[in-house]
Amino acid sequence: MTAAMVGWAHMPFGKHAEETVESMIVKVAVDAIHDAGIAPEDVDEILLGHFNAGFSVQDFTASLVLQADPALRFKPATRVENACATGSAAVHQGVRAIASGDARIVLVVGVEQMTTTPGPEIGKNLLKASYLKEEGDIPAGFAGVFGQIADSYFQKYGDQSDALAKIAAKNHKNGTGNPYAQMRKDLGFEFCRAESEKNPYVAGPLKRTDCSLVSDGAAALVLTDPATALGMKKAVAFRGMAHVQDFLPMSRRDILKFEGCSKAWGEALGDANLALEDLSFVETHDCFTIAELLEYEAMGLASEGEGAKAILEGWTEMGGKLPVNPSGGLKSKGHPIGATGVSMHVLTAMQLTGTAGDIQVKDAEIGGIFNMGGAAVANFVSVMQAMR
């Protein structure tokens, strides 16, 4: 165990026109420091996960965390970015700072404000997480990228519309119990399965219910070394972690295999000396339902081409053998890019400390997190367990 989370904060995701990037950063930073029971002057290093890519006029944001308290002035603060895995990139960087001995206490914040940007610009900004030289003209932006992936999967393995609708319905049902979720509504399988005026096709076989929400929000956490963590009121340790970066162009990879995801899971579980079946639950990156389906296969829950079995047979439901996205995932919770990975770590820590409320997984002991940037380009896995 290289580091542990000892405090955290999470604001509700959604449309927050009354907020700014700065105000959201300050809000969760103050709350996370308070939750950890430390003083701001105890913080040795600050890491901010903020994708931006045009969402915020203010593009130099690391020092905005210092606005949370004058005692943070002169602390080293760095903005970390790795597309949709930006939040986890910041968390992992914080763990490394602890493990190296360069810092004893690290504050990590993830933030994004997307909804104040006009719709066409949102799509253009998100597409920057693809290889523009080859993929920049794909219709429907980043949804179009995953629409092409879904098309290819359907062509190879048959129509998976039932499985995708089941994933969407599962995550929306889970999200009804998450007070931080942007959409707390159980849409049901039939609504998610059928094309309708309220659920039109967006790209390829993907409908609106197959796509994560455009969101504003922030989350924060405090990290320290395991020895220090034992003296804190709560502590959730990193048992294993991995970061695997793959080629950016989809043309250089078999995009249906999510090999970077698979490799990251293998490395992180190996680091933790665990197998997938040892996990109590997983929070995974369902930016689109086809992504969650492919991740079932990449993590080893199902064989190649058989990911549908995991959802259709109920394995990934709350009462299944491996609950996936008990929080509701990005599909229900929302996906403010820079905040997503930090949010996944916070919600996992809540599960492992038995404080997840209505989304609590029964007897949760070990949690897994997969957060990716692009189409399985930046792949981050964390395996976590409560120390106390």
Residue pairs with C-beta under 8 A, 6 or more apart in sequence:
1 226
1 237
1 238
1 239
1 387
2 95
2 98
2 99
2 226
2 238
2 241
3 94
3 95
3 98
3 99
3 106
3 223
3 224
3 225
3 226
3 237
3 238
4 223
4 224
4 225
4 226
4 229
4 235
4 236
4 237
4 238
4 387
5 221
5 222
5 223
5 235
5 236
5 237
5 345
5 346
5 349
5 384
6 36
6 37
6 38
6 222
6 223
6 224
6 228
6 229
6 232
6 233
6 234
6 235
6 236
7 32
7 33
7 34
7 35
7 36
7 37
7 38
7 221
7 222
7 232
7 234
8 32
8 35
8 36
8 219
8 220
8 221
8 222
8 345
8 346
8 349
8 350
9 27
9 28
9 29
9 30
9 31
9 32
9 35
9 219
9 220
9 221
9 346
10 28
10 180
10 219
10 220
10 343
10 346
10 347
11 24
11 27
11 28
11 180
11 217
11 218
11 219
12 179
12 180
12 181
12 182
12 217
13 180
13 181
13 182
13 213
13 215
13 216
13 217
13 333
13 334
13 336
13 339
13 343
14 182
14 215
14 216
14 217
14 334
15 115
15 182
15 215
15 216
16 24
16 113
16 115
16 216
16 217
17 115
17 116
19 113
19 216
20 113
21 50
21 56
21 58
21 61
21 64
21 111
21 112
21 113
22 58
22 61
22 64
22 67
24 111
24 113
24 216
24 217
24 218
25 48
25 61
25 64
25 65
25 67
25 68
25 109
25 111
25 218
26 64
26 65
26 67
26 68
27 218
28 109
28 111
28 218
28 219
28 220
29 65
29 68
29 69
29 107
29 109
29 220
30 68
30 69
31 220
32 107
32 109
32 220
32 221
32 222
33 39
33 40
33 43
33 68
33 69
33 107
33 222
35 222
36 222
36 232
37 232
37 233
38 105
38 222
39 71
40 68
40 69
40 71
40 72
41 71
42 105
43 72
43 75
43 105
43 106
43 107
43 222
44 75
44 76
44 97
44 102
44 103
44 104
44 105
44 106
45 75
45 76
45 77
45 78
45 94
45 97
45 102
45 103
45 105
45 106
45 107
46 62
46 65
46 66
46 72
46 75
46 76
46 77
46 78
46 106
46 107
46 108
46 109
47 77
47 78
47 80
47 90
47 91
47 93
47 94
47 97
47 106
47 107
47 108
47 109
48 61
48 62
48 64
48 65
48 77
48 78
48 79
48 80
48 90
48 108
48 109
48 110
48 111
48 338
49 79
49 80
49 81
49 86
49 87
49 88
49 89
49 90
49 91
49 108
49 109
49 110
49 111
49 338
49 339
49 341
49 342
50 56
50 61
50 79
50 81
50 86
50 110
50 111
50 112
50 338
51 81
51 83
51 84
51 86
51 112
51 337
51 338
52 59
52 61
52 81
52 112
52 338
53 125
53 126
53 128
53 129
53 337
54 117
54 121
54 124
54 125
54 128
55 112
55 113
55 114
55 116
55 117
55 122
55 125
55 337
56 113
58 64
60 79
61 79
61 111
62 77
62 78
62 79
63 77
65 72
65 77
65 107
65 109
66 72
66 73
66 75
66 77
72 107
78 93
80 86
80 89
80 90
80 93
81 89
81 338
82 88
82 89
82 373
82 378
82 380
83 129
83 337
83 373
83 374
83 377
83 378
84 129
84 285
84 287
84 335
84 337
84 340
84 371
84 372
84 373
84 374
84 378
85 285
85 341
85 371
85 372
85 373
85 378
85 379
85 380
86 110
86 337
86 338
86 340
86 341
86 373
87 110
87 219
87 337
87 338
87 339
87 340
87 341
87 342
87 343
87 344
87 345
87 371
88 341
88 342
88 344
88 345
88 369
88 371
88 380
88 382
89 243
89 341
89 373
89 378
89 380
90 108
90 109
90 110
90 341
90 342
91 108
91 221
91 223
91 341
91 342
91 345
91 380
91 382
92 241
92 243
92 380
92 382
94 103
94 106
94 108
94 223
95 223
95 238
95 241
97 103
97 106
98 104
98 106
98 223
98 224
98 225
104 224
104 225
104 228
105 222
105 223
105 224
105 228
106 222
106 223
106 224
107 220
107 221
107 222
107 223
108 220
108 221
108 222
108 223
108 342
109 218
109 219
109 220
109 342
110 218
110 219
110 220
110 336
110 338
110 339
110 340
110 341
110 342
110 343
111 217
111 218
111 336
111 338
111 339
112 215
112 216
112 217
112 218
112 336
112 337
112 338
112 339
112 340
113 216
113 336
114 122
114 214
114 215
114 216
114 336
114 337
115 214
115 215
115 216
116 216
117 125
122 141
122 214
123 140
123 141
123 142
123 143
124 141
126 141
126 142
127 135
127 136
127 138
127 141
127 142
127 145
129 142
129 373
129 374
129 377
130 136
130 138
130 142
130 145
130 248
130 250
130 374
130 375
131 248
131 249
131 250
131 251
133 249
134 249
134 250
134 251
135 145
135 249
135 250
138 144
138 145
138 148
139 203
140 147
140 202
140 203
142 287
143 202
143 203
143 206
143 211
143 288
144 203
144 204
145 250
145 375
146 203
146 204
146 206
146 287
146 288
146 290
146 291
146 375
147 202
147 203
147 204
147 205
147 206
148 203
148 204
149 255
149 256
149 290
149 294
149 375
150 160
150 164
150 204
150 205
150 206
150 210
150 288
150 290
151 204
151 205
152 255
152 256
153 160
153 256
153 290
153 293
153 294
154 160
154 205
156 256
156 305
157 305
159 205
160 205
160 290
160 293
160 307
160 308
161 193
161 205
162 193
162 308
162 312
163 293
163 307
163 308
163 311
163 312
164 192
164 205
164 206
164 210
164 289
164 290
164 293
165 189
165 192
165 193
165 209
165 289
166 189
166 192
166 311
166 312
167 286
167 289
167 292
167 293
167 311
167 316
167 331
168 187
168 192
168 209
168 210
168 289
168 331
169 186
169 187
169 188
169 189
169 191
169 192
170 311
170 316
170 317
170 324
170 325
171 286
171 292
171 325
171 328
171 329
171 331
171 332
172 183
172 185
172 186
172 187
172 192
172 209
172 328
172 331
172 332
173 186
174 318
174 325
174 326
174 327
174 328
174 329
174 332
174 359
175 181
175 183
175 184
175 185
175 327
175 328
175 329
175 331
175 332
175 333
176 184
176 185
176 186
176 328
176 332
176 358
177 184
177 328
177 357
177 358
177 359
178 184
178 327
178 328
178 332
178 333
178 347
178 358
178 359
179 357
180 217
180 327
180 333
180 343
180 347
181 327
181 328
181 332
181 333
181 334
182 213
182 215
182 217
182 332
182 333
182 334
183 213
183 328
183 332
183 334
184 328
184 332
187 209
191 198
191 199
191 209
192 199
192 207
192 209
192 210
195 201
195 207
198 208
199 207
199 208
199 209
200 207
200 208
201 207
202 208
202 210
202 211
206 288
206 289
206 290
209 289
210 288
210 289
210 290
211 287
211 288
212 286
212 287
212 288
212 329
212 330
212 331
212 334
212 335
213 330
213 331
213 332
213 333
213 334
213 335
214 334
214 335
215 334
215 335
215 336
216 336
217 334
217 336
217 339
217 343
218 336
218 339
218 342
219 339
219 342
219 343
219 346
220 342
220 346
221 342
221 345
221 346
221 349
224 232
226 235
226 237
226 387
229 235
229 237
229 387
230 387
230 388
234 353
234 386
234 388
235 386
235 387
235 388
236 348
236 349
236 352
236 353
236 384
236 385
236 386
236 387
237 384
237 385
237 386
237 387
238 382
238 383
238 384
239 271
239 272
239 274
239 366
239 383
239 384
239 385
240 267
240 268
240 269
240 270
240 271
240 272
240 273
240 274
240 381
240 382
240 383
241 268
241 271
241 380
241 381
241 382
241 383
242 263
242 264
242 265
242 266
242 267
242 268
242 271
242 379
242 380
242 381
243 264
243 378
243 379
243 380
244 260
244 261
244 263
244 264
244 267
244 379
245 260
245 377
245 378
245 379
246 253
246 259
246 260
246 376
246 377
246 379
247 253
247 377
248 374
248 377
250 375
253 259
253 376
255 375
255 376
256 294
257 294
257 297
257 298
257 304
258 294
258 295
258 297
258 298
258 376
259 298
259 376
260 372
260 376
260 377
260 378
260 379
261 294
261 295
261 298
261 299
261 370
261 372
261 376
261 379
262 298
262 299
262 300
263 379
264 370
264 379
264 380
264 381
265 276
265 298
265 299
265 300
265 368
265 370
265 381
267 381
268 368
268 381
268 382
268 383
269 275
269 276
269 368
269 381
269 383
271 383
272 383
274 366
274 383
276 299
276 300
276 301
276 322
276 368
277 321
277 322
278 366
279 322
279 366
279 367
279 368
279 383
280 323
280 351
280 361
280 363
280 364
280 365
280 366
280 367
281 322
281 323
281 324
281 326
281 351
281 361
281 364
281 367
281 368
282 299
282 322
282 323
282 324
282 325
282 367
282 368
282 369
282 370
283 324
283 325
283 326
283 327
283 329
283 344
283 347
283 348
283 367
283 368
283 369
283 370
284 292
284 295
284 299
284 324
284 325
284 329
284 369
284 370
285 291
285 292
285 295
285 330
285 340
285 370
285 371
285 372
286 292
286 295
286 325
286 329
286 330
286 331
287 330
287 335
287 372
289 331
291 372
292 324
292 325
292 329
293 307
293 308
293 311
294 307
294 376
295 370
296 302
296 307
296 310
296 311
296 316
296 324
297 303
297 304
297 305
297 306
297 307
298 376
299 368
299 370
301 307
301 310
301 315
301 316
301 322
302 308
302 309
302 310
309 315
310 316
310 324
314 320
315 321
315 322
316 322
316 323
316 324
316 325
317 323
318 326
318 361
323 361
325 331
326 351
326 356
326 359
326 360
326 361
327 333
327 344
327 347
327 359
328 359
330 340
333 343
340 371
341 369
341 371
341 380
344 369
344 371
345 369
345 382
345 384
347 356
347 359
348 367
348 369
348 382
348 384
349 384
350 356
350 357
351 359
351 360
351 361
351 364
351 367
352 364
352 365
352 366
352 367
352 384
352 385
352 386
353 386
354 360
354 364
356 364
365 385
365 386
366 383
366 384
366 385
367 383
367 384
367 385
368 381
368 382
368 383
368 384
369 380
369 381
369 382
369 383
369 384
370 379
370 380
370 381
371 380
372 378
372 379
372 380
373 379
